[in-house]
Amino acid sequence: MTPVPSSLFPYLLRLADDRLVLGHRLSEWCGHGPILEEDIALANVSLDLIGEATLLLKRAGEVEGRGRNEDALAYFRDSADYRNALMVELPKGDFGFTIVRQLFFSLFSLLQMDALTKSSDADLAGIAAKAVKESRYHVRHSAEWVVTLGDGTEESHARTQRAVDELWRYTGELFMADAIDREMSDAGLGVNPETLAERWNAEVGKTLERATLTIPKVGYMQRGGREGKHTEHLGHMLAEMQIVARSHPGASW
Amino acid sequence: MTKPPDEASGPPADSQWPLWEVFLQPPKGEAHEHAGSVHAVSAEHALQNARDVYARRGEAVSIWVVPSAEITASTPEDMGPFFDPGNDKPYRHPQFYKVPRGVRVF
């Protein structure tokens, strides 16, 4: 058996943390959705993401081999040890902001997970196959909303455009590759995110055009999450997410 | 999309979105059955909401959504003339046939 490359663990953390953090951000809508049906829809998407993160963290724990399970990795790492992209940790904002972010991330996730179904790590390939199905629905849900809001009233258009303007500078990080990505890609275990950018841009461009929204000119793309350099928002979010598990270590329910 | 006419008149009431009736076809291939209703701003949103509310655990292989306003329904006052089985016209009821042996459910 060939040894597992040491970069598989941090690679799995990146995949898991994107979904765990975004899943938690979405869960903040529970009970606050604009209408009951949408409240349920957002909670469903949130649960899909947290479910994907659970499986990825479990696999990451096995690969690491130091006895950390998915709960240990989710609840007992500090923000500097999280490897999610900055986009997913930003506060949930208004419904327009949330739904534009969902479109941006879901489309990225669909392309990424589709490629990962061919991973030589059988566990990761299996998780990806499940995530592809879910992501396809997430894209459909968010795209329909972006078009409805963008091509809606003056106010919904303005808010959605503002969300696109604010979020665009965080999209670049999703497609930046470093040594870990390249090693994973070369080993047939992962996918180099640079290879996903073209299709993502084409798909997002089409949806934004239908929504009468425009892509802003941004000179600089934010980055840092993949190396653990986060915005202040992540720490606050994790404090809330982790408080119960940390106050009662080992508790079960 | 056009602007709602009452946009300036304050926050929207919480059930401003149109209502849609949801029909699910069970996996066994039977006819679509009424499952309930959802609020939605368009047919596509109604389909997605119906999926999230009524068909997330494999309950259906097909969903229909129909604007509730498009349904013409009988009223309670129709009870008599509409549904009176006409018991004074016994020839309307298939009760003069002998049920063949072997037919258990009739």
Interface residues (C-beta under 8 A of the other chain):
Chain A: I35 L36 E37 E38 I40 A41 N44 R140 H141 E144 W145 T148 D151 G152 T153 E154
Chain B: M1 K3 P4 E7 D14 W17 V38 H39 A40 V41 S42 E44 H45 Q48 N49 D52 V53 R56
